[in-house]
C-alpha cells in the first residue's frame, strides 16, 4: 500500500461545507483504504491505498462527499514523495530570507495553459511574491494570508484551474504524517 495525502478545497470555512473529520475518516474507510488520519479541520487526509492513480483517488473522495453530504468539494491527492519534493524545494526557504509564517503553497489540480501563465506573470501585487514550479505555487505574503491579494481564488481565476492552499506549517506536518 502507498501513502497519499488528500487536500480538500474549501471545507469548514466560515460555516460552509461542514464536514466532521471523524465522519470523513469513517466514510473513506468504506472505500477500503487503511490508516486514515486527518489533520486539522480544513480537510487534510492521510491514507493508504493500493490504487496508483491520484486523480481516481481524488474522484472517489469527491463522489463520497457528494453522496454523504450533498455538496461538491474539489480534492487534490498528492503522494508523500510529491509533498516531500515541495518541502525540500521551496525557493523562498532556499533564499533564506522569508519568514516561514508568511509562506504558503497553492497546489493546482492541473497544469495551467501557457496563455494563462503569461497573463499571470504580468500581474504585480508587491510585496506579495509567487514562484510557480509545475503544479505548485510557492507564495510569500508578508502581510499575512488574510490580507493577500493573491489568494487561492485569485490563482484559480487567473489560471482557470482548481487549487487549494496550505500554510507552510501544514505542509511540514503533512509530510511528517505521510512518512510515518
VMD Tcl script that builds the backbone (N, CA, C; Angstrom):
set m [mol new atoms 540]
animate dup $m
set s [atomselect $m all]
$s set {name element resname resid chain x y z} {
  {N N UNK 1 A 0.846 -1.194 0.000}
  {CA C UNK 1 A 0.000 0.000 0.000}
  {C C UNK 1 A 0.880 1.243 0.000}
  {N N UNK 2 A 0.396 2.245 -0.666}
  {CA C UNK 2 A 1.126 3.509 -0.760}
  {C C UNK 2 A 0.375 4.578 0.029}
  {N N UNK 3 A 1.125 5.513 0.621}
  {CA C UNK 3 A 0.519 6.598 1.400}
  {C C UNK 3 A 0.280 7.814 0.508}
  {N N UNK 4 A -0.890 8.402 0.718}
  {CA C UNK 4 A -1.294 9.590 -0.030}
  {C C UNK 4 A -1.802 10.653 0.941}
  {N N UNK 5 A -1.818 11.869 0.446}
  {CA C UNK 5 A -2.408 12.979 1.181}
  {C C UNK 5 A -3.461 13.608 0.284}
  {N N UNK 6 A -4.696 13.656 0.778}
  {CA C UNK 6 A -5.789 14.318 0.059}
  {C C UNK 6 A -6.001 15.685 0.686}
  {N N UNK 7 A -6.108 16.684 -0.165}
  {CA C UNK 7 A -6.315 18.061 0.271}
  {C C UNK 7 A -7.667 18.515 -0.269}
  {N N UNK 8 A -8.604 18.729 0.635}
  {CA C UNK 8 A -9.954 19.135 0.257}
  {C C UNK 8 A -10.013 20.650 0.196}
  {N N UNK 9 A -10.663 21.164 -0.822}
  {CA C UNK 9 A -10.716 22.609 -1.023}
  {C C UNK 9 A -11.998 23.195 -0.439}
  {N N UNK 10 A -11.837 24.158 0.477}
  {CA C UNK 10 A -12.950 24.988 0.917}
  {C C UNK 10 A -13.956 24.356 1.855}
  {N N UNK 11 A -13.535 23.393 2.685}
  {CA C UNK 11 A -14.488 22.857 3.651}
  {C C UNK 11 A -14.267 23.509 5.015}
  {N N UNK 12 A -15.330 23.548 5.805}
  {CA C UNK 12 A -15.273 24.069 7.174}
  {C C UNK 12 A -14.698 25.486 7.244}
  {N N UNK 13 A -15.008 26.282 6.235}
  {CA C UNK 13 A -14.562 27.678 6.202}
  {C C UNK 13 A -15.796 28.564 6.338}
  {N N UNK 14 A -15.815 29.402 7.340}
  {CA C UNK 14 A -16.927 30.336 7.576}
  {C C UNK 14 A -18.277 29.622 7.615}
  {N N UNK 15 A -18.302 28.450 8.228}
  {CA C UNK 15 A -19.553 27.718 8.365}
  {C C UNK 15 A -20.046 27.053 7.092}
  {N N UNK 16 A -19.245 27.073 6.044}
  {CA C UNK 16 A -19.627 26.497 4.754}
  {C C UNK 16 A -19.106 25.068 4.630}
  {N N UNK 17 A -19.872 24.227 3.966}
  {CA C UNK 17 A -19.462 22.859 3.643}
  {C C UNK 17 A -18.848 22.163 4.866}
  {N N UNK 18 A -19.655 22.022 5.893}
  {CA C UNK 18 A -19.177 21.421 7.137}
  {C C UNK 18 A -19.030 19.910 7.009}
  {N N UNK 19 A -17.848 19.445 7.382}
  {CA C UNK 19 A -17.558 18.014 7.409}
  {C C UNK 19 A -16.774 17.739 8.690}
  {N N UNK 20 A -17.282 16.849 9.522}
  {CA C UNK 20 A -16.545 16.434 10.716}
  {C C UNK 20 A -15.502 15.412 10.281}
  {N N UNK 21 A -14.283 15.598 10.778}
  {CA C UNK 21 A -13.184 14.745 10.335}
  {C C UNK 21 A -13.377 13.279 10.741}
  {N N UNK 22 A -13.953 13.016 11.900}
  {CA C UNK 22 A -14.198 11.631 12.318}
  {C C UNK 22 A -15.170 10.953 11.340}
  {N N UNK 23 A -16.195 11.685 10.934}
  {CA C UNK 23 A -17.150 11.145 9.951}
  {C C UNK 23 A -16.458 10.897 8.612}
  {N N UNK 24 A -15.635 11.847 8.193}
  {CA C UNK 24 A -14.943 11.706 6.918}
  {C C UNK 24 A -14.042 10.475 6.923}
  {N N UNK 25 A -13.316 10.268 8.018}
  {CA C UNK 25 A -12.463 9.077 8.110}
  {C C UNK 25 A -13.295 7.794 7.959}
  {N N UNK 26 A -14.438 7.756 8.618}
  {CA C UNK 26 A -15.314 6.575 8.530}
  {C C UNK 26 A -15.824 6.371 7.107}
  {N N UNK 27 A -16.208 7.449 6.437}
  {CA C UNK 27 A -16.708 7.342 5.062}
  {C C UNK 27 A -15.603 6.868 4.107}
  {N N UNK 28 A -14.396 7.360 4.309}
  {CA C UNK 28 A -13.302 6.960 3.426}
  {C C UNK 28 A -12.872 5.520 3.686}
  {N N UNK 29 A -13.067 5.042 4.906}
  {CA C UNK 29 A -12.772 3.635 5.208}
  {C C UNK 29 A -13.671 2.712 4.380}
  {N N UNK 30 A -14.852 3.198 4.029}
  {CA C UNK 30 A -15.767 2.420 3.182}
  {C C UNK 30 A -15.158 2.134 1.805}
  {N N UNK 31 A -14.168 2.916 1.413}
  {CA C UNK 31 A -13.511 2.724 0.122}
  {C C UNK 31 A -12.420 1.655 0.190}
  {N N UNK 32 A -12.213 1.101 1.386}
  {CA C UNK 32 A -11.210 0.059 1.546}
  {C C UNK 32 A -9.817 0.578 1.839}
  {N N UNK 33 A -9.696 1.854 2.114}
  {CA C UNK 33 A -8.397 2.431 2.421}
  {C C UNK 33 A -8.037 2.154 3.864}
  {N N UNK 34 A -6.753 2.293 4.181}
  {CA C UNK 34 A -6.279 1.977 5.518}
  {C C UNK 34 A -5.510 3.142 6.123}
  {N N UNK 35 A -5.309 3.040 7.432}
  {CA C UNK 35 A -4.540 4.015 8.204}
  {C C UNK 35 A -4.946 5.451 7.861}
  {N N UNK 36 A -6.240 5.710 7.905}
  {CA C UNK 36 A -6.782 7.021 7.547}
  {C C UNK 36 A -6.642 7.957 8.735}
  {N N UNK 37 A -5.984 9.081 8.492}
  {CA C UNK 37 A -5.779 10.103 9.515}
  {C C UNK 37 A -6.183 11.449 8.935}
  {N N UNK 38 A -6.571 12.366 9.797}
  {CA C UNK 38 A -6.849 13.727 9.353}
  {C C UNK 38 A -6.000 14.688 10.167}
  {N N UNK 39 A -5.779 15.842 9.575}
  {CA C UNK 39 A -5.027 16.892 10.260}
  {C C UNK 39 A -5.812 18.191 10.144}
  {N N UNK 40 A -6.121 18.786 11.243}
  {CA C UNK 40 A -6.955 19.980 11.404}
  {C C UNK 40 A -8.262 19.856 10.629}
  {N N UNK 41 A -9.124 20.799 10.807}
  {CA C UNK 41 A -10.483 20.727 10.256}
  {C C UNK 41 A -10.603 21.217 8.816}
  {N N UNK 42 A -9.504 21.640 8.219}
  {CA C UNK 42 A -9.588 22.236 6.884}
  {C C UNK 42 A -9.479 21.226 5.751}
  {N N UNK 43 A -9.509 19.928 6.077}
  {CA C UNK 43 A -9.574 18.934 5.022}
  {C C UNK 43 A -8.246 18.415 4.533}
  {N N UNK 44 A -7.476 17.840 5.430}
  {CA C UNK 44 A -6.225 17.185 5.085}
  {C C UNK 44 A -6.343 15.741 5.549}
  {N N UNK 45 A -6.251 14.804 4.604}
  {CA C UNK 45 A -6.442 13.397 4.923}
  {C C UNK 45 A -5.231 12.610 4.441}
  {N N UNK 46 A -4.657 11.834 5.351}
  {CA C UNK 46 A -3.552 10.948 5.014}
  {C C UNK 46 A -4.121 9.535 5.031}
  {N N UNK 47 A -3.800 8.731 4.008}
  {CA C UNK 47 A -4.353 7.388 3.939}
  {C C UNK 47 A -3.458 6.489 3.101}
  {N N UNK 48 A -3.718 5.189 3.198}
  {CA C UNK 48 A -3.017 4.206 2.394}
  {C C UNK 48 A -4.002 3.534 1.449}
  {N N UNK 49 A -3.540 3.316 0.212}
  {CA C UNK 49 A -4.387 2.683 -0.799}
  {C C UNK 49 A -3.510 1.910 -1.773}
  {N N UNK 50 A -4.089 0.856 -2.343}
  {CA C UNK 50 A -3.409 0.099 -3.394}
  {C C UNK 50 A -3.504 0.802 -4.744}
  {N N UNK 51 A -4.477 1.691 -4.886}
  {CA C UNK 51 A -4.672 2.390 -6.163}
  {C C UNK 51 A -3.461 3.270 -6.453}
  {N N UNK 52 A -3.113 3.380 -7.707}
  {CA C UNK 52 A -1.943 4.163 -8.073}
  {C C UNK 52 A -2.258 5.470 -8.775}
  {N N UNK 53 A -3.500 5.697 -9.117}
  {CA C UNK 53 A -3.874 6.890 -9.869}
  {C C UNK 53 A -4.448 7.934 -8.915}
  {N N UNK 54 A -3.707 9.000 -8.716}
  {CA C UNK 54 A -4.117 10.045 -7.763}
  {C C UNK 54 A -5.421 10.713 -8.174}
  {N N UNK 55 A -5.648 10.879 -9.470}
  {CA C UNK 55 A -6.890 11.512 -9.922}
  {C C UNK 55 A -8.096 10.626 -9.624}
  {N N UNK 56 A -7.921 9.318 -9.761}
  {CA C UNK 56 A -9.005 8.390 -9.432}
  {C C UNK 56 A -9.295 8.457 -7.934}
  {N N UNK 57 A -8.254 8.486 -7.120}
  {CA C UNK 57 A -8.442 8.591 -5.671}
  {C C UNK 57 A -9.194 9.871 -5.314}
  {N N UNK 58 A -8.782 10.984 -5.908}
  {CA C UNK 58 A -9.460 12.260 -5.654}
  {C C UNK 58 A -10.918 12.212 -6.067}
  {N N UNK 59 A -11.175 11.607 -7.213}
  {CA C UNK 59 A -12.552 11.477 -7.703}
  {C C UNK 59 A -13.388 10.614 -6.762}
  {N N UNK 60 A -12.796 9.564 -6.215}
  {CA C UNK 60 A -13.521 8.713 -5.264}
  {C C UNK 60 A -13.907 9.514 -4.014}
  {N N UNK 61 A -13.006 10.351 -3.530}
  {CA C UNK 61 A -13.315 11.176 -2.353}
  {C C UNK 61 A -14.412 12.176 -2.692}
  {N N UNK 62 A -14.307 12.822 -3.852}
  {CA C UNK 62 A -15.328 13.786 -4.271}
  {C C UNK 62 A -16.704 13.130 -4.343}
  {N N UNK 63 A -16.776 11.935 -4.926}
  {CA C UNK 63 A -18.049 11.215 -5.039}
  {C C UNK 63 A -18.588 10.833 -3.673}
  {N N UNK 64 A -17.713 10.405 -2.777}
  {CA C UNK 64 A -18.139 10.006 -1.433}
  {C C UNK 64 A -18.684 11.216 -0.672}
  {N N UNK 65 A -18.042 12.355 -0.797}
  {CA C UNK 65 A -18.517 13.575 -0.119}
  {C C UNK 65 A -19.865 13.998 -0.698}
  {N N UNK 66 A -20.006 13.953 -2.008}
  {CA C UNK 66 A -21.289 14.300 -2.630}
  {C C UNK 66 A -22.386 13.357 -2.138}
  {N N UNK 67 A -22.087 12.071 -2.086}
  {CA C UNK 67 A -23.055 11.071 -1.638}
  {C C UNK 67 A -23.460 11.295 -0.178}
  {N N UNK 68 A -22.489 11.569 0.686}
  {CA C UNK 68 A -22.756 11.644 2.130}
  {C C UNK 68 A -23.205 13.027 2.595}
  {N N UNK 69 A -22.747 14.087 1.902}
  {CA C UNK 69 A -23.016 15.447 2.381}
  {C C UNK 69 A -23.841 16.291 1.415}
  {N N UNK 70 A -23.927 15.871 0.164}
  {CA C UNK 70 A -24.756 16.580 -0.789}
  {C C UNK 70 A -24.132 17.827 -1.392}
  {N N UNK 71 A -22.840 17.976 -1.318}
  {CA C UNK 71 A -22.192 19.120 -1.968}
  {C C UNK 71 A -20.880 18.692 -2.605}
  {N N UNK 72 A -20.451 19.505 -3.584}
  {CA C UNK 72 A -19.211 19.242 -4.309}
  {C C UNK 72 A -18.027 19.853 -3.579}
  {N N UNK 73 A -16.937 19.119 -3.554}
  {CA C UNK 73 A -15.675 19.595 -2.995}
  {C C UNK 73 A -14.567 19.150 -3.941}
  {N N UNK 74 A -13.738 20.076 -4.353}
  {CA C UNK 74 A -12.573 19.720 -5.158}
  {C C UNK 74 A -11.539 19.065 -4.249}
  {N N UNK 75 A -10.940 17.978 -4.720}
  {CA C UNK 75 A -9.964 17.237 -3.939}
  {C C UNK 75 A -8.709 17.023 -4.780}
  {N N UNK 76 A -7.573 17.382 -4.227}
  {CA C UNK 76 A -6.294 17.114 -4.864}
  {C C UNK 76 A -5.580 16.064 -4.032}
  {N N UNK 77 A -5.038 15.055 -4.684}
  {CA C UNK 77 A -4.330 13.991 -3.976}
  {C C UNK 77 A -2.870 14.036 -4.401}
  {N N UNK 78 A -2.003 14.010 -3.413}
  {CA C UNK 78 A -0.559 14.011 -3.641}
  {C C UNK 78 A 0.052 12.814 -2.923}
  {N N UNK 79 A 1.124 12.313 -3.463}
  {CA C UNK 79 A 1.864 11.259 -2.770}
  {C C UNK 79 A 2.749 11.914 -1.712}
  {N N UNK 80 A 3.185 11.122 -0.773}
  {CA C UNK 80 A 4.125 11.634 0.222}
  {C C UNK 80 A 5.395 12.153 -0.428}
  {N N UNK 81 A 5.828 11.491 -1.503}
  {CA C UNK 81 A 7.042 11.911 -2.214}
  {C C UNK 81 A 6.864 13.291 -2.852}
  {N N UNK 82 A 5.674 13.524 -3.404}
  {CA C UNK 82 A 5.409 14.829 -4.017}
  {C C UNK 82 A 5.437 15.939 -2.967}
  {N N UNK 83 A 4.861 15.676 -1.804}
  {CA C UNK 83 A 4.903 16.684 -0.741}
  {C C UNK 83 A 6.321 16.872 -0.211}
  {N N UNK 84 A 7.087 15.805 -0.136}
  {CA C UNK 84 A 8.498 15.899 0.285}
  {C C UNK 84 A 9.246 16.801 -0.696}
  {N N UNK 85 A 9.005 16.639 -2.002}
  {CA C UNK 85 A 9.640 17.488 -3.011}
  {C C UNK 85 A 9.321 18.956 -2.739}
  {N N UNK 86 A 8.053 19.248 -2.458}
  {CA C UNK 86 A 7.640 20.621 -2.175}
  {C C UNK 86 A 8.385 21.147 -0.955}
  {N N UNK 87 A 8.457 20.339 0.076}
  {CA C UNK 87 A 9.125 20.735 1.311}
  {C C UNK 87 A 10.604 21.044 1.073}
  {N N UNK 88 A 11.242 20.245 0.263}
  {CA C UNK 88 A 12.687 20.389 0.042}
  {C C UNK 88 A 13.038 21.405 -1.039}
  {N N UNK 89 A 12.064 21.866 -1.808}
  {CA C UNK 89 A 12.378 22.728 -2.947}
  {C C UNK 89 A 11.673 24.071 -2.933}
  {N N UNK 90 A 11.278 24.524 -1.760}
  {CA C UNK 90 A 10.651 25.843 -1.675}
  {C C UNK 90 A 11.722 26.906 -1.946}
  {N N UNK 91 A 11.591 27.654 -3.041}
  {CA C UNK 91 A 12.628 28.631 -3.389}
  {C C UNK 91 A 12.766 29.754 -2.356}
  {N N UNK 92 A 11.699 30.055 -1.638}
  {CA C UNK 92 A 11.787 31.094 -0.616}
  {C C UNK 92 A 12.632 30.618 0.568}
  {N N UNK 93 A 12.502 29.370 0.932}
  {CA C UNK 93 A 13.318 28.797 2.004}
  {C C UNK 93 A 14.773 28.767 1.565}
  {N N UNK 94 A 14.987 28.390 0.314}
  {CA C UNK 94 A 16.364 28.316 -0.193}
  {C C UNK 94 A 17.041 29.683 -0.181}
  {N N UNK 95 A 16.265 30.742 -0.384}
  {CA C UNK 95 A 16.827 32.101 -0.317}
  {C C UNK 95 A 17.170 32.474 1.116}
  {N N UNK 96 A 16.456 31.849 2.059}
  {CA C UNK 96 A 16.748 32.061 3.469}
  {C C UNK 96 A 16.364 33.415 4.012}
  {N N UNK 97 A 15.499 34.139 3.334}
  {CA C UNK 97 A 15.191 35.480 3.813}
  {C C UNK 97 A 13.720 35.679 4.174}
  {N N UNK 98 A 12.874 34.705 3.906}
  {CA C UNK 98 A 11.450 34.883 4.166}
  {C C UNK 98 A 11.040 34.293 5.512}
  {N N UNK 99 A 10.111 34.932 6.160}
  {CA C UNK 99 A 9.502 34.473 7.405}
  {C C UNK 99 A 8.596 33.290 7.072}
  {N N UNK 100 A 8.896 32.106 7.599}
  {CA C UNK 100 A 8.128 30.914 7.230}
  {C C UNK 100 A 6.664 31.011 7.650}
  {N N UNK 101 A 6.342 31.877 8.607}
  {CA C UNK 101 A 4.933 32.041 8.978}
  {C C UNK 101 A 4.152 32.802 7.903}
  {N N UNK 102 A 4.842 33.303 6.899}
  {CA C UNK 102 A 4.215 34.034 5.789}
  {C C UNK 102 A 4.341 33.282 4.464}
  {N N UNK 103 A 4.727 31.994 4.547}
  {CA C UNK 103 A 4.868 31.181 3.350}
  {C C UNK 103 A 3.668 30.261 3.187}
  {N N UNK 104 A 3.228 30.100 1.949}
  {CA C UNK 104 A 2.064 29.284 1.620}
  {C C UNK 104 A 2.363 28.486 0.365}
  {N N UNK 105 A 1.620 27.414 0.187}
  {CA C UNK 105 A 1.754 26.585 -1.005}
  {C C UNK 105 A 0.362 26.399 -1.599}
  {N N UNK 106 A 0.222 26.781 -2.855}
  {CA C UNK 106 A -1.024 26.562 -3.584}
  {C C UNK 106 A -0.785 25.417 -4.550}
  {N N UNK 107 A -1.597 24.373 -4.396}
  {CA C UNK 107 A -1.485 23.182 -5.230}
  {C C UNK 107 A -2.554 23.245 -6.310}
  {N N UNK 108 A -2.137 23.068 -7.549}
  {CA C UNK 108 A -3.038 23.157 -8.694}
  {C C UNK 108 A -3.476 21.762 -9.127}
  {N N UNK 109 A -4.735 21.632 -9.512}
  {CA C UNK 109 A -5.262 20.341 -9.959}
  {C C UNK 109 A -4.682 19.939 -11.312}
  {N N UNK 110 A -4.378 20.924 -12.152}
  {CA C UNK 110 A -3.857 20.669 -13.493}
  {C C UNK 110 A -2.802 21.707 -13.835}
  {N N UNK 111 A -2.062 21.408 -14.867}
  {CA C UNK 111 A -1.068 22.348 -15.370}
  {C C UNK 111 A -1.791 23.497 -16.074}
  {N N UNK 112 A -1.523 24.747 -15.717}
  {CA C UNK 112 A -2.163 25.877 -16.404}
  {C C UNK 112 A -1.683 25.983 -17.860}
  {N N UNK 113 A -2.505 26.603 -18.680}
  {CA C UNK 113 A -2.115 26.805 -20.076}
  {C C UNK 113 A -1.007 27.862 -20.144}
  {N N UNK 114 A -0.198 27.816 -21.185}
  {CA C UNK 114 A 0.840 28.838 -21.353}
  {C C UNK 114 A 0.262 30.253 -21.418}
  {N N UNK 115 A -0.928 30.388 -22.031}
  {CA C UNK 115 A -1.556 31.710 -22.131}
  {C C UNK 115 A -1.932 32.237 -20.743}
  {N N UNK 116 A -2.491 31.376 -19.914}
  {CA C UNK 116 A -2.868 31.796 -18.559}
  {C C UNK 116 A -1.633 32.167 -17.749}
  {N N UNK 117 A -0.563 31.419 -17.923}
  {CA C UNK 117 A 0.680 31.719 -17.198}
  {C C UNK 117 A 1.251 33.064 -17.618}
  {N N UNK 118 A 1.199 33.364 -18.906}
  {CA C UNK 118 A 1.711 34.653 -19.385}
  {C C UNK 118 A 0.932 35.810 -18.777}
  {N N UNK 119 A -0.384 35.672 -18.712}
  {CA C UNK 119 A -1.213 36.728 -18.112}
  {C C UNK 119 A -0.886 36.894 -16.639}
  {N N UNK 120 A -0.724 35.775 -15.940}
  {CA C UNK 120 A -0.423 35.829 -14.507}
  {C C UNK 120 A 0.908 36.529 -14.253}
  {N N UNK 121 A 1.885 36.263 -15.082}
  {CA C UNK 121 A 3.223 36.839 -14.903}
  {C C UNK 121 A 3.234 38.357 -15.072}
  {N N UNK 122 A 2.209 38.929 -15.679}
  {CA C UNK 122 A 2.159 40.385 -15.869}
  {C C UNK 122 A 1.594 41.112 -14.647}
  {N N UNK 123 A 1.053 40.351 -13.692}
  {CA C UNK 123 A 0.405 40.952 -12.521}
  {C C UNK 123 A 1.418 41.105 -11.394}
  {N N UNK 124 A 1.437 42.306 -10.810}
  {CA C UNK 124 A 2.364 42.588 -9.707}
  {C C UNK 124 A 1.575 43.111 -8.519}
  {N N UNK 125 A 1.573 42.328 -7.449}
  {CA C UNK 125 A 0.950 42.745 -6.197}
  {C C UNK 125 A 2.010 42.816 -5.102}
  {N N UNK 126 A 3.150 43.414 -5.441}
  {CA C UNK 126 A 4.233 43.553 -4.472}
  {C C UNK 126 A 3.709 44.188 -3.187}
  {N N UNK 127 A 4.187 43.751 -2.061}
  {CA C UNK 127 A 5.342 42.885 -1.826}
  {C C UNK 127 A 5.025 41.393 -1.876}
  {N N UNK 128 A 3.786 41.021 -2.239}
  {CA C UNK 128 A 3.484 39.600 -2.398}
  {C C UNK 128 A 4.297 39.064 -3.571}
  {N N UNK 129 A 4.678 37.799 -3.443}
  {CA C UNK 129 A 5.506 37.197 -4.484}
  {C C UNK 129 A 5.150 35.720 -4.613}
  {N N UNK 130 A 5.153 35.215 -5.839}
  {CA C UNK 130 A 4.913 33.791 -6.054}
  {C C UNK 130 A 5.927 33.240 -7.040}
  {N N UNK 131 A 6.166 31.948 -6.918}
  {CA C UNK 131 A 7.036 31.228 -7.845}
  {C C UNK 131 A 6.316 29.933 -8.201}
  {N N UNK 132 A 6.109 29.712 -9.488}
  {CA C UNK 132 A 5.426 28.519 -9.966}
  {C C UNK 132 A 6.449 27.436 -10.284}
  {N N UNK 133 A 6.167 26.221 -9.807}
  {CA C UNK 133 A 7.003 25.050 -10.096}
  {C C UNK 133 A 6.048 23.927 -10.473}
  {N N UNK 134 A 5.835 23.735 -11.770}
  {CA C UNK 134 A 4.898 22.707 -12.227}
  {C C UNK 134 A 3.483 23.038 -11.804}
  {N N UNK 135 A 2.905 22.193 -10.953}
  {CA C UNK 135 A 1.553 22.407 -10.457}
  {C C UNK 135 A 1.562 22.906 -9.010}
  {N N UNK 136 A 2.660 23.538 -8.616}
  {CA C UNK 136 A 2.805 24.075 -7.264}
  {C C UNK 136 A 3.165 25.545 -7.345}
  {N N UNK 137 A 2.430 26.357 -6.581}
  {CA C UNK 137 A 2.768 27.769 -6.468}
  {C C UNK 137 A 3.293 28.001 -5.054}
  {N N UNK 138 A 4.547 28.415 -4.964}
  {CA C UNK 138 A 5.115 28.838 -3.696}
  {C C UNK 138 A 4.792 30.315 -3.555}
  {N N UNK 139 A 4.217 30.696 -2.427}
  {CA C UNK 139 A 3.683 32.050 -2.270}
  {C C UNK 139 A 4.173 32.662 -0.970}
  {N N UNK 140 A 4.654 33.896 -1.065}
  {CA C UNK 140 A 5.095 34.666 0.094}
  {C C UNK 140 A 4.189 35.873 0.237}
  {N N UNK 141 A 3.546 35.987 1.385}
  {CA C UNK 141 A 2.643 37.100 1.673}
  {C C UNK 141 A 3.095 37.784 2.961}
  {N N UNK 142 A 3.918 38.827 2.848}
  {CA C UNK 142 A 4.493 39.443 4.050}
  {C C UNK 142 A 3.462 40.054 4.993}
  {N N UNK 143 A 2.268 40.360 4.493}
  {CA C UNK 143 A 1.232 40.946 5.348}
  {C C UNK 143 A 0.232 39.913 5.851}
  {N N UNK 144 A 0.513 38.631 5.608}
  {CA C UNK 144 A -0.379 37.561 6.037}
  {C C UNK 144 A -1.370 37.189 4.961}
  {N N UNK 145 A -1.856 35.965 5.045}
  {CA C UNK 145 A -2.735 35.445 4.005}
  {C C UNK 145 A -4.106 36.118 4.011}
  {N N UNK 146 A -4.576 36.514 5.184}
  {CA C UNK 146 A -5.882 37.157 5.286}
  {C C UNK 146 A -5.966 38.472 4.524}
  {N N UNK 147 A -4.831 39.107 4.309}
  {CA C UNK 147 A -4.788 40.376 3.577}
  {C C UNK 147 A -4.226 40.220 2.161}
  {N N UNK 148 A -3.944 38.990 1.771}
  {CA C UNK 148 A -3.305 38.743 0.473}
  {C C UNK 148 A -4.254 39.027 -0.684}
  {N N UNK 149 A -3.733 39.693 -1.693}
  {CA C UNK 149 A -4.476 39.891 -2.938}
  {C C UNK 149 A -4.383 38.644 -3.808}
  {N N UNK 150 A -3.258 37.942 -3.686}
  {CA C UNK 150 A -3.024 36.740 -4.488}
  {C C UNK 150 A -3.463 35.506 -3.681}
  {N N UNK 151 A -4.747 35.427 -3.443}
  {CA C UNK 151 A -5.323 34.336 -2.661}
  {C C UNK 151 A -5.537 33.100 -3.540}
  {N N UNK 152 A -6.050 32.053 -2.931}
  {CA C UNK 152 A -6.386 30.840 -3.678}
  {C C UNK 152 A -7.372 31.167 -4.806}
  {N N UNK 153 A -8.404 31.954 -4.495}
  {CA C UNK 153 A -9.389 32.337 -5.522}
  {C C UNK 153 A -8.729 33.108 -6.660}
  {N N UNK 154 A -7.800 33.989 -6.340}
  {CA C UNK 154 A -7.064 34.754 -7.349}
  {C C UNK 154 A -6.370 33.801 -8.326}
  {N N UNK 155 A -5.611 32.837 -7.785}
  {CA C UNK 155 A -4.888 31.908 -8.652}
  {C C UNK 155 A -5.840 31.051 -9.470}
  {N N UNK 156 A -6.937 30.607 -8.863}
  {CA C UNK 156 A -7.912 29.812 -9.618}
  {C C UNK 156 A -8.503 30.614 -10.768}
  {N N UNK 157 A -8.869 31.860 -10.509}
  {CA C UNK 157 A -9.481 32.690 -11.548}
  {C C UNK 157 A -8.503 33.016 -12.666}
  {N N UNK 158 A -7.282 33.352 -12.306}
  {CA C UNK 158 A -6.297 33.738 -13.318}
  {C C UNK 158 A -5.812 32.554 -14.138}
  {N N UNK 159 A -5.670 31.390 -13.498}
  {CA C UNK 159 A -5.122 30.223 -14.182}
  {C C UNK 159 A -6.194 29.283 -14.731}
  {N N UNK 160 A -7.458 29.520 -14.320}
  {CA C UNK 160 A -8.567 28.664 -14.767}
  {C C UNK 160 A -8.321 27.194 -14.396}
  {N N UNK 161 A -7.834 26.988 -13.164}
  {CA C UNK 161 A -7.501 25.670 -12.648}
  {C C UNK 161 A -7.943 25.599 -11.189}
  {N N UNK 162 A -8.533 24.476 -10.774}
  {CA C UNK 162 A -8.867 24.291 -9.365}
  {C C UNK 162 A -7.586 24.251 -8.547}
  {N N UNK 163 A -7.652 24.800 -7.336}
  {CA C UNK 163 A -6.466 24.876 -6.485}
  {C C UNK 163 A -6.870 24.832 -5.021}
  {N N UNK 164 A -5.908 24.529 -4.183}
  {CA C UNK 164 A -6.104 24.616 -2.745}
  {C C UNK 164 A -4.791 25.057 -2.117}
  {N N UNK 165 A -4.885 25.846 -1.060}
  {CA C UNK 165 A -3.707 26.444 -0.451}
  {C C UNK 165 A -3.553 25.982 0.987}
  {N N UNK 166 A -2.295 25.762 1.383}
  {CA C UNK 166 A -1.964 25.416 2.757}
  {C C UNK 166 A -0.790 26.280 3.208}
  {N N UNK 167 A -0.756 26.569 4.513}
  {CA C UNK 167 A 0.390 27.320 5.028}
  {C C UNK 167 A 1.589 26.382 5.171}
  {N N UNK 168 A 2.748 26.973 5.376}
  {CA C UNK 168 A 3.987 26.205 5.391}
  {C C UNK 168 A 4.027 25.213 6.557}
  {N N UNK 169 A 3.492 25.594 7.710}
  {CA C UNK 169 A 3.459 24.676 8.847}
  {C C UNK 169 A 2.630 23.438 8.531}
  {N N UNK 170 A 1.496 23.621 7.852}
  {CA C UNK 170 A 0.650 22.482 7.492}
  {C C UNK 170 A 1.374 21.560 6.529}
  {N N UNK 171 A 2.071 22.114 5.552}
  {CA C UNK 171 A 2.838 21.284 4.610}
  {C C UNK 171 A 3.858 20.447 5.373}
  {N N UNK 172 A 4.564 21.061 6.308}
  {CA C UNK 172 A 5.542 20.340 7.120}
  {C C UNK 172 A 4.888 19.190 7.892}
  {N N UNK 173 A 3.762 19.463 8.504}
  {CA C UNK 173 A 3.068 18.450 9.291}
  {C C UNK 173 A 2.559 17.312 8.403}
  {N N UNK 174 A 2.017 17.641 7.235}
  {CA C UNK 174 A 1.509 16.611 6.337}
  {C C UNK 174 A 2.630 15.709 5.839}
  {N N UNK 175 A 3.781 16.265 5.554}
  {CA C UNK 175 A 4.922 15.446 5.131}
  {C C UNK 175 A 5.312 14.489 6.265}
  {N N UNK 176 A 5.389 15.005 7.478}
  {CA C UNK 176 A 5.743 14.157 8.620}
  {C C UNK 176 A 4.728 13.032 8.804}
  {N N UNK 177 A 3.431 13.348 8.682}
  {CA C UNK 177 A 2.409 12.328 8.828}
  {C C UNK 177 A 2.440 11.313 7.693}
  {N N UNK 178 A 2.712 11.764 6.493}
  {CA C UNK 178 A 2.755 10.865 5.326}
  {C C UNK 178 A 3.942 9.916 5.387}
  {N N UNK 179 A 4.981 10.310 6.092}
  {CA C UNK 179 A 6.181 9.499 6.155}
  {C C UNK 179 A 6.220 8.572 7.363}
  {N N UNK 180 A 5.268 8.686 8.257}
  {CA C UNK 180 A 5.235 7.802 9.446}
  {C C UNK 180 A 4.362 6.598 9.218}
}
mol reanalyze $m
mol bondsrecalc $m
mol representation Tube
mol addrep $m
